[in-house]
């Protein structure tokens, strides 16, 4: 499976997980110019959540969460600002950044949801 394909698999698993847990998906793969993209944007009740999905088939190169570096967090913040600028009609009482880390195992995917993972 290609890197792109495995990333999409992770996003599909994360989207399903969020919906099953009562989140309402607002956007997927929102791209903001040269800065990059946010994997998922969803409402958790009245909170607008920007979700970074990290998927690994193995932990050979570390856990999925370890790849969300300070630089990546700064990029996600910048893209979130772009999202709010482009989608001015979308608002919330609160905003937060979550990370969903997914690892494959012989028993199926292991999902770790880090709510309010960074500022």
Secondary structure, 3 states (H helix, E strand, C coil): CCHHHHHHHHHHHHHHHHHHCCCEEEEEEEEEHHHEEEEEEEEECCEEEEEEEEEECCCCCCCHHHHCCHHHHHHHHHHHHHHHHHCCCCCCCEEEEEEEEEECCCCCCEEEEEEEEEC
